[in-house]
Amino acid sequence: MNSPTARSAAQILVVDDEPDLRTLYEMTLLREGYRVEAAGSVAEAWQHLEAGRFDAVITDMRLPDGLGMELLHRLQQRQRAERCVVMTAYGSAENAVEALKAGAFDYLTKPVDLKQFRAVVASAVHEQATAPRPAPAPPGAAPDPAPVTTQATGALERLVGESEPMRLVKARIVKVARGMAPVLVRGESGTGKELVARAVHACSQRGDGPFVAVNCGAIPENLLEAEFFGARKGSYTGSAQDRDGYFQAARGGTLFLDEIGDLPLAMQSKLLRAIQERSVRPIGSTQEDAVDVRIVSATHKDLQAEVQAGRFRQDLYYRLNVIELMLPPLRERREDLPTLCTALLQRIGQEAGMPVPALSARALDALRRQPLHGNVRELENLLHRAVALSEGGELSMELDAGDGLPPADDEASHGAGDAPALFPPDGLLPEAAAPTARPTTDAMPSDLQRYLDDKEREILLRALQETGFNRTAAAQCLGLSLRQIRYRIVRLGIPMPSGDDG
C-alpha cells in the first residue's frame, strides 16, 4: 500500500504496558521501515506526543495509569492529525465499538495477529499521507472541514438536493468517511442508500479502491457463503476454478451490504466472525484469507425491532451500527423536488436516447401533491410513466377521467399525503376492474416499491436464466435495450456469473 519512501518517513508511537508485546510491535514496525517510539503508560505516551508529531498512535486500551481512550480524546481536543488505533482484549467488542464511535481510526483485537497489525498500520499511515495536516486550533474551536477530492465532490453531487436535511447528510458523510468505523445507512425504500454508501467510499482514503455492492436479499441462501467468502476449485459441483468472494473482491476498498436485514441468521454469525477476525475461509479451503475492507451496510428495516424479534443478531447489530447515517424521506425535503425532477428527466432522456418533454409548473404542482411513499424511486417511476404518456414538448402529469384513480380517502388509511396517486402502479389495477375485484387488506403489500422491485427482479432473473445469462438476448426477450437491462441489473442487485457477455 505504501512505497518504501512513504514508510521510512512515517513515525509511529506504540503504547503498551507489557514490555514483551511492546518490543514485538516495535520490531515488527521497524522491519516495515517505519520510525518507532514506544511508551508504557498514558503519561509517558503524552510526553512523546508533546515532544513531536506522529503519523499514527497504536495504543492498548488498558494502561497502568488510565485508558488508551484518554489519548484518543486528547488528540481530538487538540485537533492533532495522528490516526489512533486501539487494541482491545479478545471478546471486548463493546470497547472496540466505543473506540470507533469516539473517533478511533481502527481497532485490533488481542492477541494481535501481526499480519492484521501491519495492514491496519499501513492503512492508517496511507490515509495520513494523503490528507493535509490541519494547523493546531485553540481549545474549543470548531475543526476545519476535511478537504474533498474531485472524486468525492462528484459522488456528493449525485445526492441531488440542497435542502437543510440533505446538507446535513452530506456534511456527515464527509465527517464519517475519514475513519474505518462501520457505517449503517438507514432510510425508507427509495431514498438513495447506495448513493450515500458510494459517497462515503469516495470521500474516504479508500476512494481509489474497489466498491463492491451486495444486495443481501437477492442471493439464494445456499449460495451465500460462496458469494461472500469465495470457493476453491472442486469444492462443489461445477466449480472448475478458484473463485473470489465479495470480501476478497473488495480488498483495500469498501464492501456495501444492502438490505442487511434480509440476511439469514446462520449467515449473520459467519459475517460477524469475518468482520471481527478480518479474515474469511473460502469453501473447500483449509486456509483463511486476510481481508482489508470497510463495511458499509444499509436497511429500510428497524434493526432494533428485528433484534428484539430474534430475527437479527444483537452482536452483529452493534458491530455494524457504529456510525449511523439516517436519510430523510422525500416528503421531508419537498423543496428538492425541482432539482430532483430535472436530474431524473435528464437521466431518463439519456437512457432512452431521445429528448424528454420539459417539466411544466402544473406537472410539478401535481408531483408536490403526491405522498411519494416510495421516495426518489417512486418519483422516477412517475416521471418514466409521464414521459411515455406525454405528447408535445411539455410533460403532462394528468390522466383522462376513468383511468383508474384510487378513491380519495385511500390515503387516509396510509396516514400521509394530501392527494391520491395520479398513476396506479402497473399490474395492481387491471383494466375495467369491478369494485368487488379489489384486493383484500391482507393482500396489500406493506411496501409497494419493494413489492414491485421484487416482481421486476423475478422476471429479469427468469429471462436471464432462460438465455444463459446473456444480457443481450434477455433484453431482446423483454423488449429492452442492452443499456436498460444493464441499468436494471445494477439497480436491483442481480448477481451475474463471471464471464458473462459484458
C-alpha positions as CSV (number, residue, x, y, z in Angstrom):
1,M,0.0,0.0,0.0
2,N,2.8,2.4,0.8
3,S,6.1,3.0,-1.0
4,P,9.4,2.5,1.0
5,T,9.9,6.2,0.9
6,A,6.5,6.9,2.5
7,R,7.1,4.2,5.1
8,S,10.5,5.4,6.1
9,A,9.1,8.9,6.6
10,A,6.2,7.7,8.8
11,Q,6.6,7.8,12.5
12,I,4.6,5.5,14.8
13,L,4.0,5.7,18.6
14,V,3.3,2.3,20.2
15,V,1.8,2.3,23.7
16,D,1.5,-0.9,25.7
17,D,2.4,-1.7,29.3
18,E,3.7,-5.2,28.6
19,P,7.4,-4.9,27.7
20,D,7.5,-8.1,25.6
21,L,4.5,-7.1,23.4
22,R,5.8,-3.6,23.1
23,T,9.1,-4.9,21.8
24,L,7.3,-7.2,19.4
25,Y,5.2,-4.4,17.9
26,E,8.2,-2.2,17.8
27,M,10.4,-4.8,15.9
28,T,7.5,-5.6,13.5
29,L,7.1,-1.9,12.5
30,L,10.9,-1.3,12.3
31,R,11.1,-4.2,9.8
32,E,8.4,-2.5,7.7
33,G,10.6,0.6,7.5
34,Y,8.8,2.9,10.0
35,R,10.4,5.0,12.7
36,V,9.0,3.9,16.0
37,E,8.8,5.3,19.6
38,A,7.4,3.3,22.5
39,A,5.7,4.1,25.8
40,G,4.3,2.0,28.7
41,S,1.7,4.4,30.1
42,V,-0.7,7.3,29.3
43,A,1.6,9.8,30.9
44,E,4.7,8.6,29.0
45,A,2.8,8.4,25.7
46,W,1.7,12.0,26.1
47,Q,5.2,13.2,26.8
48,H,6.2,11.7,23.4
49,L,3.2,13.4,21.8
50,E,4.0,16.8,23.2
51,A,7.6,16.4,22.1
52,G,6.8,15.7,18.4
53,R,4.4,14.7,15.7
54,F,3.4,11.1,14.7
55,D,1.6,9.6,11.7
56,A,-0.2,7.0,13.9
57,V,-0.6,6.1,17.5
58,I,-1.2,2.4,18.4
59,T,-2.4,2.1,22.0
60,D,-3.6,-0.6,24.3
61,M,-7.0,0.1,25.8
62,R,-6.0,-0.7,29.4
63,L,-2.8,1.0,30.8
64,P,-1.5,1.3,34.3
65,D,-2.5,5.0,34.8
66,G,-5.6,5.1,32.7
67,L,-7.2,4.1,29.4
68,G,-5.9,4.4,25.8
69,M,-9.2,6.3,25.1
70,E,-7.7,9.2,27.1
71,L,-5.0,9.6,24.5
72,L,-7.7,9.5,21.7
73,H,-9.8,12.2,23.4
74,R,-6.8,14.4,24.0
75,L,-5.7,14.1,20.4
76,Q,-9.1,15.1,19.2
77,Q,-9.4,18.0,21.7
78,R,-6.1,19.4,20.4
79,Q,-7.1,18.6,16.8
80,R,-4.0,16.6,16.3
81,A,-3.6,14.8,12.9
82,E,-2.4,11.4,14.3
83,R,-4.6,8.5,13.4
84,C,-5.3,6.4,16.5
85,V,-5.6,2.6,16.5
86,V,-6.9,1.0,19.7
87,M,-6.0,-2.6,20.9
88,T,-8.7,-4.3,22.9
89,A,-8.9,-7.7,24.7
90,Y,-10.5,-10.6,22.8
91,G,-14.3,-10.5,23.4
92,S,-14.4,-6.8,24.3
93,A,-16.5,-5.9,21.3
94,E,-18.2,-3.1,23.3
95,N,-14.8,-1.4,23.9
96,A,-13.9,-1.6,20.2
97,V,-17.3,-0.1,19.2
98,E,-16.8,2.6,21.9
99,A,-13.4,3.5,20.5
100,L,-14.7,3.7,16.9
101,K,-17.6,5.9,17.9
102,A,-15.1,8.2,19.8
103,G,-13.1,8.7,16.6
104,A,-10.5,5.9,16.5
105,F,-9.3,5.2,13.0
106,D,-9.5,1.4,13.6
107,Y,-9.1,-1.3,16.3
108,L,-7.2,-4.5,16.8
109,T,-8.2,-7.5,19.0
110,K,-5.7,-9.1,21.3
111,P,-3.9,-11.4,20.9
112,V,-2.9,-9.3,17.8
113,D,-2.4,-11.0,14.5
114,L,0.8,-9.4,13.1
115,K,-0.4,-9.6,9.5
116,Q,-3.5,-7.6,10.5
117,F,-1.4,-5.3,12.6
118,R,0.8,-4.4,9.6
119,A,-2.2,-4.0,7.4
120,V,-4.0,-1.6,9.8
121,V,-0.9,0.5,10.4
122,A,-0.3,0.7,6.7
123,S,-3.9,1.8,6.1
124,A,-3.6,4.5,8.8
125,V,-0.3,5.8,7.5
126,H,-1.6,5.8,3.9
127,E,-4.7,7.8,4.9
128,Q,-2.5,10.2,6.9
129,A,-0.1,10.7,4.0
130,T,-3.0,11.6,1.6
131,A,-4.6,14.1,3.9
132,P,-3.0,17.5,4.6
133,R,-2.2,18.2,8.3
134,P,-4.6,20.7,9.8
135,A,-3.0,23.5,11.8
136,P,-3.5,23.2,15.6
137,A,-6.6,25.1,16.7
138,P,-7.3,26.8,20.0
139,P,-9.2,24.6,22.5
140,G,-12.9,24.7,21.9
141,A,-12.6,26.0,18.3
142,A,-14.6,24.1,15.6
143,P,-12.4,21.9,13.4
144,D,-11.9,22.9,9.8
145,P,-13.9,20.7,7.3
146,A,-11.9,17.9,5.7
147,P,-10.7,18.6,2.2
148,V,-12.9,17.0,-0.5
149,T,-11.4,15.5,-3.7
150,T,-12.8,15.8,-7.2
151,Q,-14.0,12.2,-7.0
152,A,-15.7,12.8,-3.7
153,T,-17.3,16.0,-5.0
154,G,-18.8,14.1,-7.9
155,A,-20.2,11.4,-5.5
156,L,-21.7,14.1,-3.3
157,E,-23.3,15.9,-6.2
158,R,-25.1,12.7,-7.2
159,L,-27.0,13.1,-3.9
160,V,-29.3,15.7,-5.5
161,G,-30.7,18.4,-3.2
162,E,-29.7,21.4,-1.2
163,S,-32.4,21.3,1.4
164,E,-31.3,21.5,5.1
165,P,-31.7,17.7,5.7
166,M,-29.6,16.9,2.7
167,R,-26.9,19.4,3.6
168,L,-26.7,17.8,7.0
169,V,-26.4,14.3,5.4
170,K,-23.6,15.4,3.1
171,A,-21.7,17.1,5.9
172,R,-21.9,13.9,8.0
173,I,-20.8,11.8,5.1
174,V,-17.6,13.8,4.8
175,K,-17.0,13.6,8.5
176,V,-17.6,9.8,8.9
177,A,-15.6,8.9,5.8
178,R,-12.3,9.7,7.4
179,G,-12.0,6.6,9.6
180,M,-12.6,2.8,9.3
181,A,-15.6,2.6,11.5
182,P,-18.5,0.6,10.0
183,V,-21.4,2.7,8.8
184,L,-25.1,1.8,8.9
185,V,-27.2,3.7,6.4
186,R,-30.9,3.8,7.4
187,G,-33.8,5.1,5.4
188,E,-37.0,4.2,3.7
189,S,-37.0,2.3,0.4
190,G,-36.0,4.5,-2.5
191,T,-34.2,7.2,-0.5
192,G,-30.8,6.6,-2.1
193,K,-28.9,4.5,0.4
194,E,-26.5,3.1,-2.1
195,L,-25.7,6.6,-3.4
196,V,-24.8,7.5,0.2
197,A,-22.6,4.4,0.6
198,R,-20.8,5.3,-2.6
199,A,-20.3,8.8,-1.3
200,V,-18.8,7.5,1.9
201,H,-16.4,5.4,-0.1
202,A,-15.4,8.2,-2.5
203,C,-14.8,10.6,0.4
204,S,-12.6,8.1,2.3
205,Q,-8.9,7.3,1.9
206,R,-10.2,4.1,0.1
207,G,-11.8,6.1,-2.7
208,D,-9.3,4.7,-5.3
209,G,-10.0,1.1,-4.1
210,P,-12.9,-1.1,-5.2
211,F,-16.5,-0.5,-4.2
212,V,-18.4,-3.8,-4.1
213,A,-22.2,-3.6,-3.6
214,V,-24.1,-6.6,-2.5
215,N,-27.9,-7.0,-2.2
216,C,-28.2,-9.4,0.7
217,G,-31.9,-10.2,-0.2
218,A,-31.2,-11.2,-3.8
219,I,-28.8,-14.1,-3.2
220,P,-30.2,-17.6,-2.7
221,E,-29.5,-18.9,0.8
222,N,-27.5,-21.9,-0.4
223,L,-25.1,-19.7,-2.3
224,L,-24.5,-17.0,0.4
225,E,-21.3,-18.4,1.8
226,A,-19.6,-19.0,-1.6
227,E,-20.7,-15.5,-2.8
228,F,-19.4,-13.8,0.3
229,F,-16.2,-15.8,1.0
230,G,-15.3,-17.4,-2.3
231,A,-14.7,-21.1,-3.1
232,R,-11.8,-23.3,-4.2
233,K,-11.7,-25.4,-7.3
234,G,-13.7,-28.6,-6.9
235,S,-15.3,-27.6,-3.7
236,Y,-18.8,-28.1,-5.2
237,T,-20.3,-29.4,-8.4
238,G,-19.4,-27.1,-11.3
239,S,-16.6,-25.2,-9.6
240,A,-13.9,-25.5,-12.2
241,Q,-11.6,-22.8,-10.8
242,D,-10.9,-20.8,-7.7
243,R,-13.4,-18.1,-7.2
244,D,-13.1,-15.0,-5.0
245,G,-16.0,-13.8,-2.9
246,Y,-17.2,-10.3,-2.2
247,F,-14.8,-9.8,0.7
248,Q,-11.8,-10.7,-1.5
249,A,-13.1,-8.5,-4.3
250,A,-13.4,-5.5,-2.0
251,R,-9.8,-5.7,-0.6
252,G,-8.5,-2.2,0.0
253,G,-11.9,-0.7,-0.6
254,T,-15.5,-0.8,0.7
255,L,-18.0,-3.6,0.9
256,F,-21.5,-2.3,0.8
257,L,-24.1,-4.7,2.2
258,D,-27.5,-3.5,1.1
259,E,-30.7,-4.8,2.8
260,I,-28.6,-6.3,5.6
261,G,-31.8,-7.0,7.5
262,D,-32.7,-9.7,4.9
263,L,-29.6,-11.8,5.7
264,P,-30.5,-15.3,7.3
265,L,-29.4,-15.8,10.9
266,A,-26.9,-18.6,10.0
267,M,-25.1,-16.3,7.6
268,Q,-25.2,-13.4,10.1
269,S,-23.0,-15.3,12.5
270,K,-20.5,-16.1,9.7
271,L,-20.5,-12.4,8.7
272,L,-19.9,-11.3,12.2
273,R,-16.8,-13.6,12.5
274,A,-15.4,-12.3,9.2
275,I,-15.8,-8.7,10.4
276,Q,-14.2,-9.4,13.8
277,E,-11.4,-11.5,12.6
278,R,-10.8,-9.6,9.3
279,S,-10.4,-12.9,7.6
280,V,-12.5,-15.4,5.6
281,R,-12.3,-19.0,4.7
282,P,-13.3,-19.9,1.2
283,I,-15.4,-23.0,0.7
284,G,-13.1,-26.0,0.3
285,S,-10.1,-24.3,1.8
286,T,-8.2,-25.1,5.0
287,Q,-6.5,-21.6,5.0
288,E,-8.0,-18.3,5.9
289,D,-7.6,-15.2,3.7
290,A,-6.9,-11.9,5.4
291,V,-9.2,-9.2,4.1
292,D,-8.9,-5.5,4.4
293,V,-12.3,-3.9,3.8
294,R,-14.5,-1.2,5.3
295,I,-18.1,-2.3,5.9
296,V,-21.0,0.0,5.0
297,S,-24.4,-1.6,5.4
298,A,-28.0,-0.4,4.7
299,T,-31.5,-1.3,5.5
300,H,-35.0,0.1,5.4
301,K,-36.0,-2.1,8.4
302,D,-35.9,-1.2,12.1
303,L,-33.0,-3.4,13.1
304,Q,-33.6,-2.9,16.8
305,A,-37.1,-4.3,16.4
306,E,-35.6,-7.2,14.3
307,V,-33.2,-7.9,17.2
308,Q,-36.0,-7.9,19.7
309,A,-38.0,-10.3,17.5
310,G,-35.0,-12.7,17.3
311,R,-34.5,-12.2,13.5
312,F,-31.2,-10.3,13.7
313,R,-28.2,-10.9,15.9
314,Q,-27.7,-8.3,18.6
315,D,-23.9,-8.6,18.5
316,L,-23.8,-8.1,14.7
317,Y,-26.2,-5.1,15.0
318,Y,-23.8,-3.4,17.5
319,R,-20.8,-4.2,15.2
320,L,-22.5,-2.7,12.1
321,N,-24.2,0.3,13.8
322,V,-21.0,2.1,15.0
323,I,-21.9,5.2,13.0
324,E,-25.5,5.7,11.7
325,L,-26.5,7.8,8.7
326,M,-30.2,8.4,8.6
327,L,-31.6,9.5,5.2
328,P,-34.7,11.8,5.2
329,P,-37.7,10.6,3.2
330,L,-38.6,12.8,0.2
331,R,-41.7,14.1,1.9
332,E,-39.5,15.9,4.4
333,R,-37.5,17.7,1.7
334,R,-40.0,18.6,-0.9
335,E,-38.0,21.8,-1.7
336,D,-35.6,19.4,-3.6
337,L,-38.3,18.2,-6.0
338,P,-37.5,20.7,-8.9
339,T,-33.8,19.8,-9.0
340,L,-34.5,16.1,-8.5
341,C,-37.0,16.1,-11.4
342,T,-34.6,17.9,-13.6
343,A,-31.8,15.3,-12.8
344,L,-34.1,12.3,-13.2
345,L,-35.6,13.6,-16.5
346,Q,-32.1,14.1,-17.8
347,R,-31.2,10.5,-17.0
348,I,-34.4,9.2,-18.5
349,G,-33.6,11.1,-21.7
350,Q,-30.1,9.7,-21.8
351,E,-31.3,6.1,-21.3
352,A,-34.0,6.5,-24.0
353,G,-31.6,8.2,-26.3
354,M,-34.1,11.0,-27.0
355,P,-35.1,14.4,-25.6
356,V,-37.8,14.4,-23.0
357,P,-40.6,16.9,-22.5
358,A,-40.0,19.9,-20.3
359,L,-41.3,19.8,-16.8
360,S,-44.2,22.3,-16.5
361,A,-45.2,24.2,-13.4
362,R,-48.5,22.4,-13.5
363,A,-46.8,19.0,-13.6
364,L,-44.5,20.0,-10.7
365,D,-47.5,21.1,-8.6
366,A,-49.1,17.7,-9.3
367,L,-46.0,15.9,-8.1
368,R,-45.9,18.1,-5.0
369,R,-49.3,16.8,-4.0
370,Q,-48.2,13.2,-4.2
371,P,-47.4,11.4,-0.9
372,L,-44.4,9.7,-2.6
373,H,-44.2,6.8,-0.1
374,G,-41.6,5.2,-2.5
375,N,-39.4,8.3,-2.3
376,V,-37.0,9.1,-5.2
377,R,-37.6,5.7,-6.8
378,E,-41.3,6.3,-6.9
379,L,-40.7,9.8,-8.3
380,E,-38.5,8.3,-11.0
381,N,-41.2,5.8,-11.9
382,L,-43.8,8.5,-12.1
383,L,-41.6,10.6,-14.4
384,H,-40.9,7.5,-16.6
385,R,-44.6,6.9,-17.0
386,A,-45.3,10.6,-17.6
387,V,-42.7,10.8,-20.3
388,A,-44.3,7.7,-22.0
389,L,-47.8,9.2,-21.9
390,S,-46.9,12.8,-22.7
391,E,-47.4,14.4,-26.2
392,G,-45.8,17.5,-27.4
393,G,-42.9,19.4,-25.8
394,E,-44.4,19.7,-22.3
395,L,-44.5,17.0,-19.6
396,S,-48.1,16.3,-18.5
397,M,-49.0,14.5,-15.3
398,E,-52.7,14.5,-16.0
399,L,-55.0,11.5,-16.7
400,D,-58.2,11.3,-18.6
401,A,-61.3,10.6,-16.5
402,G,-61.9,6.9,-15.7
403,D,-58.3,5.9,-15.9
404,G,-58.5,4.1,-12.6
405,L,-57.6,6.7,-10.0
406,P,-57.9,5.2,-6.5
407,P,-60.6,6.7,-4.2
408,A,-59.5,10.0,-2.5
409,D,-60.0,8.6,1.0
410,D,-57.5,5.7,0.5
411,E,-54.6,7.9,1.5
412,A,-56.1,8.4,4.9
413,S,-55.6,4.8,5.7
414,H,-51.9,5.2,4.9
415,G,-51.6,8.2,7.2
416,A,-49.8,10.5,4.7
417,G,-50.3,12.6,1.6
418,D,-52.7,15.3,0.5
419,A,-54.0,13.8,-2.7
420,P,-54.5,10.4,-4.3
421,A,-51.8,9.0,-6.5
422,L,-52.1,10.1,-10.1
423,F,-50.9,6.9,-11.6
424,P,-51.8,3.4,-10.4
425,P,-48.8,1.1,-10.1
426,D,-48.5,-1.3,-13.1
427,G,-50.1,-4.6,-12.5
428,L,-52.1,-3.7,-9.4
429,L,-55.3,-2.4,-11.0
430,P,-56.4,-4.4,-14.1
431,E,-58.4,-2.6,-16.8
432,A,-62.2,-2.3,-16.1
433,A,-61.8,-4.0,-12.7
434,A,-65.0,-4.1,-10.8
435,P,-65.1,-2.7,-7.2
436,T,-65.6,-6.2,-5.9
437,A,-62.3,-7.3,-7.5
438,R,-60.3,-5.0,-5.3
439,P,-57.6,-6.9,-3.3
440,T,-58.3,-7.5,0.4
441,T,-56.3,-5.7,3.1
442,D,-54.3,-8.8,3.8
443,A,-53.2,-8.9,0.1
444,M,-52.0,-5.4,0.0
445,P,-48.1,-5.1,0.0
446,S,-46.9,-3.2,3.0
447,D,-44.0,-1.7,0.9
448,L,-45.3,-1.1,-2.6
449,Q,-42.0,-0.2,-4.2
450,R,-40.2,-3.2,-2.7
451,Y,-43.1,-5.4,-4.0
452,L,-42.7,-4.0,-7.5
453,D,-38.9,-4.3,-7.4
454,D,-39.2,-8.0,-6.3
455,K,-41.6,-8.7,-9.2
456,E,-39.2,-7.0,-11.7
457,R,-36.2,-8.9,-10.3
458,E,-38.1,-12.2,-10.6
459,I,-38.9,-11.5,-14.3
460,L,-35.4,-10.4,-15.1
461,L,-33.9,-13.4,-13.4
462,R,-36.1,-15.7,-15.3
463,A,-35.2,-14.1,-18.6
464,L,-31.5,-14.2,-17.8
465,Q,-31.6,-17.9,-16.7
466,E,-33.5,-18.9,-19.9
467,T,-30.9,-17.1,-22.0
468,G,-27.9,-18.5,-20.1
469,F,-27.3,-15.0,-18.5
470,N,-26.7,-13.4,-21.9
471,R,-27.9,-9.9,-21.3
472,T,-28.3,-9.0,-25.0
473,A,-30.6,-12.0,-25.6
474,A,-32.5,-11.3,-22.3
475,A,-33.0,-7.7,-23.3
476,Q,-34.5,-8.7,-26.7
477,C,-36.9,-11.2,-24.9
478,L,-38.2,-8.4,-22.7
479,G,-38.3,-5.6,-25.3
480,L,-35.5,-3.6,-23.6
481,S,-32.3,-2.1,-24.9
482,L,-29.0,-3.5,-23.6
483,R,-28.4,-0.3,-21.7
484,Q,-31.8,-0.6,-20.0
485,I,-31.3,-4.1,-18.9
486,R,-27.8,-3.3,-17.6
487,Y,-29.3,-0.5,-15.6
488,R,-32.0,-2.7,-14.1
489,I,-29.5,-5.5,-13.2
490,V,-27.4,-3.0,-11.3
491,R,-30.3,-1.2,-9.6
492,L,-31.9,-4.5,-8.5
493,G,-28.6,-6.0,-7.4
494,I,-29.0,-9.1,-9.5
495,P,-25.8,-11.2,-9.2
496,M,-24.2,-12.1,-12.6
497,P,-21.8,-15.0,-13.1
498,S,-18.3,-14.1,-14.1
499,G,-17.5,-14.4,-17.8
500,D,-21.0,-13.2,-19.0
501,D,-21.4,-11.3,-22.2
502,G,-20.3,-7.9,-20.6
